[in-house]
Structures are given as C-alpha cells and as structure tokens.
C-alpha cells in the first residue's frame, strides 16, 4: 500500500461554500463594517461571525473565522497587539 497524505483534502467540508466565501470576502475586503450596519470601522472576527450568521444562518467559531480571513489574505483587527 502506497503512503498518502492523511485527513481531509484542501477545501473539503468547509462551513461556507465557495459562493458564500466569495460574498463574505468581497464584503470584508471591500467595505467597512459600518457600511453593513455593524459597529466599528475595522473588521474583527466577531463582526465577521455576525455577518455570516445574518446572511447565511451559520454560526462559526472565532478560530474558523480567523482561518477564513487568513486564507483570504486579511488579518482581523484583534490580531494587532497594540491596536490599529
């Protein structure tokens, strides 16, 4: 038996499908939270979670949201120790 990589394949069994990810990604990278009726001027994982819950009815953990943000090339505001 040949050795293979174990576990899930990349992108398999994600909470958000590709279309949902694209919609949230566009919002996070192209708008400020206050433009989408969320408090604040910078995106946090909590705000992204509220947005996903509002749009799709899916609750995501902060860790999962952080992974999505990193995969989209964004870093949440709370990742900066001294703030922005």
Rosetta blueprint (number, residue, H / E / L):
1 X L
2 X L
3 X L
4 X L
5 X L
6 X L
7 X L
8 X L
9 X L
10 X L
11 X L
12 X L
13 X L
14 X L
15 X L
16 X L
17 X L
18 X H
19 X H
20 X H
21 X H
22 X H
23 X H
24 X H
25 X H
26 X H
27 X H
28 X H
29 X H
30 X H
31 X L
32 X L
33 X H
34 X H
35 X H
36 X H
37 X L
38 X L
39 X L
40 X L
41 X L
42 X L
43 X L
44 X L
45 X H
46 X H
47 X H
48 X H
49 X H
50 X H
51 X H
52 X H
53 X H
54 X H
55 X H
56 X H
57 X L
58 X L
59 X L
60 X L
61 X L
62 X H
63 X H
64 X H
65 X H
66 X H
67 X H
68 X H
69 X H
70 X H
71 X H
72 X L
73 X L
74 X L
75 X L
76 X L
77 X H
78 X H
79 X H
80 X L
81 X L
82 X L
83 X L
84 X L
